[in-house]
Amino acid sequence: MNDGPKHTILTIDDEDANLMVLNHILFEKYDIYMAKTGQVALKLAREKKPDLILLDIILPDITGFEVLEKLQSDPETNKIPVICITGLDSENDEEKGFLLGAVDYIKKPFKNTIVKIRVNTHIKILQQMRIIERYGLTDPLTDIANRRNFDERIDMEWRRAIREKKPVSFLMIDIDKFKHYNDTYGHPQGDTLLKTVAKIFVAIARRPADLPARLGGEEFGILLPSTGAEAAFLVAESIRAAVESLRVPTADRSEMTTVTVSIGVATALPAKNDLVKDFISRADKNLYIAKKTGKNRVCVDVADA
């Protein structure tokens, strides 16, 4: 028995029948808010701060994609995970939703078990993220996940990917020539650089389920659940380009410093006997290739390209 308050879900759909179906599936375990238009949904999201949003793509005033963009751009709502719900059967629409920040997709007509599993999964992720915040499983310098946090999450997401037959991607990132940067500008400036680069990772890998983590020293990882090879490459290349254009002033502002990163990408659709350590090793191998072939580049598996 759960003695605490119920988690809250905002369901957004222009059809009363669909709202009633979702309410019937979820009401026993969750408190449900409902909206039939994008504008009403945005207002409720800001006012109620739901734990999860179920968002229909086709709405009468603005599209679900536009709602998703507005939710992601608003500091009041950009941490709320969004599951898109749609009757459309288009991989392009699904990919667009993920790139805009959706954490998952549910297709119509609704299947009770699928809806419950998907919702419960993302509520569990939310609970874990709140536990992490409470118990400090973050890197104290960069304020992103630490190695312990990462190890726990990748194991969980690996099992979920097997269970739901969904892809998962991982970016292993290393700051190029970081020792030289530290030797040139000093360790305090190096710390400033690490913090600044970590902010780029958080800004680009911005879906609530995405996990940027500091793995040690100048090495970082980004876990991208429900993400295929092409989308993972786009995230990696966006990060590489953003870091390349970064200018970090020295403490006395006498100089603007620059840096680049190399990134190894691995994507998997894991099966029951596949090992997460092999998945990580693939990303590590690709990072090594990126470093050895010139740095400031993204390297992926040939099969993933």
C-alpha positions in Angstrom: 0.0 0.0 0.0 1.3 3.5 -0.9 0.7 5.9 2.0 2.1 8.9 0.1 0.3 11.1 -2.4 -0.4 9.7 -5.8 1.8 10.8 -8.7 0.0 13.1 -11.2 -0.4 12.7 -14.9 -1.7 15.3 -17.4 -3.4 13.7 -20.4 -3.8 15.7 -23.6 -6.2 14.6 -26.3 -8.9 16.3 -28.3 -11.2 13.3 -28.2 -13.3 12.8 -25.0 -13.3 9.0 -25.6 -9.5 8.8 -25.6 -9.3 10.9 -22.4 -11.9 8.6 -20.7 -10.0 5.5 -21.8 -6.7 6.8 -20.4 -8.5 7.9 -17.2 -10.0 4.4 -16.8 -6.6 2.8 -17.3 -4.7 5.0 -14.9 -7.1 6.5 -12.3 -6.6 3.9 -9.6 -2.9 4.5 -9.3 -2.5 8.1 -10.4 -4.3 11.5 -10.1 -5.3 12.6 -13.6 -5.6 16.1 -15.2 -7.1 16.3 -18.6 -6.8 18.9 -21.5 -8.3 18.9 -25.0 -6.2 21.7 -26.5 -2.6 22.6 -26.6 -3.0 26.0 -25.0 -5.0 24.6 -22.1 -2.4 21.8 -21.7 0.4 24.3 -21.4 -1.5 26.3 -18.8 -2.2 23.2 -16.7 1.4 22.0 -17.1 2.7 25.2 -15.5 0.0 25.3 -12.8 -0.1 21.7 -11.8 3.5 20.6 -12.5 2.4 17.0 -13.2 4.9 14.1 -12.8 4.2 12.9 -16.4 2.5 14.1 -19.5 0.7 12.0 -22.1 0.5 14.2 -25.2 -1.5 13.5 -28.4 0.2 14.7 -31.6 -3.0 15.9 -33.3 -4.7 18.7 -31.5 -7.3 21.3 -32.7 -5.2 24.5 -32.0 -1.5 23.7 -32.1 0.2 20.4 -32.9 1.5 18.1 -30.2 5.0 18.8 -31.5 4.5 22.5 -30.9 3.3 21.8 -27.4 6.4 19.6 -26.8 8.7 22.4 -28.0 7.0 24.9 -25.7 7.2 22.6 -22.7 10.9 22.0 -23.4 11.7 25.7 -23.7 9.9 26.7 -20.5 12.1 26.3 -17.3 8.9 25.6 -15.4 8.0 22.5 -17.4 11.1 21.3 -19.2 11.9 18.6 -16.6 8.5 16.9 -17.0 8.7 13.7 -19.0 6.4 13.6 -22.0 5.1 10.4 -23.7 3.6 11.1 -27.1 0.4 9.3 -28.0 -0.7 9.0 -31.6 -2.7 7.1 -34.1 -0.1 8.0 -36.8 2.1 5.2 -37.9 5.2 7.1 -39.1 8.8 6.5 -38.0 9.5 10.1 -39.0 6.9 11.4 -36.5 8.3 9.1 -33.8 11.8 10.3 -34.4 10.8 13.9 -34.5 9.1 13.5 -31.1 12.2 11.9 -29.6 14.4 14.6 -31.0 12.1 17.3 -29.5 12.4 15.7 -26.1 9.7 13.0 -25.8 10.7 10.0 -23.6 8.4 7.4 -25.2 5.6 6.7 -27.6 2.2 5.0 -27.2 0.2 4.2 -30.2 -3.6 4.2 -30.6 -5.8 2.2 -30.1 -4.7 2.0 -26.5 -3.8 -1.3 -25.0 -4.2 -1.2 -21.2 -1.2 -3.3 -20.4 1.1 -1.2 -22.7 -0.1 2.1 -21.3 0.4 0.9 -17.7 3.9 -0.5 -18.4 5.1 2.6 -20.2 3.6 5.0 -17.6 4.9 2.9 -14.6 8.4 2.8 -16.2 8.7 6.5 -16.5 7.3 7.2 -13.1 9.9 4.8 -11.7 12.7 6.7 -13.5 11.3 9.9 -12.1 11.3 8.4 -8.6 14.9 7.3 -9.1 16.0 10.7 -10.2 14.4 12.3 -7.1 16.2 9.7 -4.9 19.4 10.6 -6.7 18.9 14.3 -5.9 18.1 13.4 -2.3 21.1 11.2 -1.7 23.7 13.1 -3.7 24.5 10.6 -6.5 25.9 13.5 -8.5 29.4 14.7 -9.3 30.2 17.6 -6.9 32.2 19.6 -9.5 29.9 19.4 -12.5 26.6 18.8 -10.8 25.7 15.9 -13.2 25.4 12.2 -12.5 28.5 10.5 -11.1 29.9 7.0 -12.0 27.8 5.1 -9.4 24.6 6.8 -10.7 25.6 6.0 -14.3 26.3 2.3 -13.5 22.9 1.9 -11.8 21.0 3.6 -14.6 22.6 1.9 -17.5 21.9 -1.5 -16.0 18.2 -0.5 -15.5 17.9 0.9 -19.1 19.6 -2.1 -20.6 17.1 -4.4 -18.9 14.2 -2.2 -20.1 15.6 -2.1 -23.7 15.6 -5.9 -23.7 12.1 -6.1 -22.2 10.5 -3.5 -24.5 12.7 -4.4 -27.6 13.9 -0.8 -28.0 17.3 0.6 -28.9 19.6 2.3 -26.5 22.6 4.4 -27.2 25.6 5.6 -25.3 28.1 8.4 -26.0 31.5 8.2 -24.4 33.1 11.6 -24.5 36.7 12.7 -23.8 38.0 16.3 -23.7 40.9 16.5 -26.1 44.3 17.5 -24.7 42.9 18.3 -21.3 46.2 17.7 -19.5 47.8 20.3 -21.8 44.9 22.7 -21.0 45.4 22.2 -17.2 49.2 22.6 -17.6 48.7 25.8 -19.5 45.9 27.5 -17.6 46.0 25.8 -14.2 43.6 23.4 -12.4 41.0 26.0 -11.3 40.6 27.0 -15.0 40.4 23.3 -15.8 37.6 22.9 -13.3 35.7 25.8 -14.9 36.0 24.2 -18.3 34.7 20.9 -17.0 31.7 22.6 -15.5 31.0 24.6 -18.6 31.2 21.5 -20.9 28.9 19.5 -18.6 26.3 22.3 -19.0 26.4 21.7 -22.8 25.8 18.0 -22.3 22.8 18.7 -20.1 21.4 21.3 -22.6 21.6 19.0 -25.6 20.8 15.6 -24.0 17.7 17.2 -22.4 15.0 14.5 -22.3 14.2 13.6 -18.7 15.4 10.0 -19.2 18.7 11.1 -20.8 21.6 10.8 -18.5 24.8 12.9 -18.8 27.4 11.6 -16.3 31.0 12.3 -15.4 32.8 9.0 -15.5 36.1 10.2 -14.2 38.6 13.0 -14.8 37.8 14.6 -18.2 35.8 11.6 -19.4 32.0 11.8 -19.6 29.2 9.5 -20.8 25.7 10.2 -22.0 23.1 7.5 -21.8 20.3 7.9 -24.4 17.4 5.4 -23.8 15.0 4.7 -26.7 17.4 6.2 -29.1 18.5 4.7 -32.4 21.9 5.1 -34.2 20.9 8.1 -36.4 19.4 10.1 -33.5 22.4 9.3 -31.3 24.8 10.5 -34.0 22.9 13.8 -34.3 23.1 14.3 -30.5 26.8 13.5 -30.5 27.5 15.8 -33.5 25.5 18.6 -31.8 27.7 18.3 -28.7 30.9 18.2 -30.7 30.0 21.3 -32.6 28.8 23.2 -29.5 32.0 22.4 -27.6 34.1 23.4 -30.6 32.4 26.8 -30.7 32.8 27.2 -26.9 34.9 30.1 -25.6 35.8 30.0 -21.9 37.4 33.1 -20.4 40.3 32.9 -18.0 39.7 34.1 -14.5 41.2 37.5 -15.3 39.4 37.6 -18.6 42.7 38.2 -20.4 42.2 35.3 -22.7 39.4 33.2 -24.3 40.2 29.5 -24.2 38.9 26.8 -26.5 38.7 23.1 -26.4 37.3 20.1 -28.4 35.9 16.7 -27.6 36.1 13.3 -29.2 33.1 11.0 -29.0 32.6 7.3 -29.4 29.0 6.2 -30.0 27.4 2.7 -29.5 23.8 1.8 -30.3 22.2 -1.6 -29.5 18.9 -3.4 -29.7 19.9 -5.8 -26.9 18.8 -9.4 -26.6 18.5 -11.4 -23.4 22.1 -12.7 -23.3 23.8 -9.5 -24.5 26.1 -7.9 -21.9 26.1 -4.2 -21.0 29.8 -4.3 -20.5 30.3 -5.2 -24.2 28.1 -2.3 -25.2 30.2 0.1 -23.2 33.4 -1.4 -24.6 32.1 -0.6 -28.1 31.7 3.0 -27.3 35.1 3.0 -25.7 36.6 1.5 -28.8 35.0 4.1 -31.0 36.3 6.9 -28.7 39.8 5.5 -29.1 39.4 5.5 -32.9 38.1 9.1 -32.8 41.1 10.2 -30.7 43.7 8.3 -32.9 42.3 9.6 -36.2 42.5 13.3 -35.4 40.3 14.2 -32.4 37.3 16.6 -32.5 35.2 14.0 -34.2 32.4 11.5 -33.7 33.1 7.8 -34.4 30.3 5.2 -34.6 30.2 1.5 -35.3 30.1 0.8 -39.1 26.9 -1.1 -38.6 25.3 1.9 -36.9 26.4 4.5 -39.4 
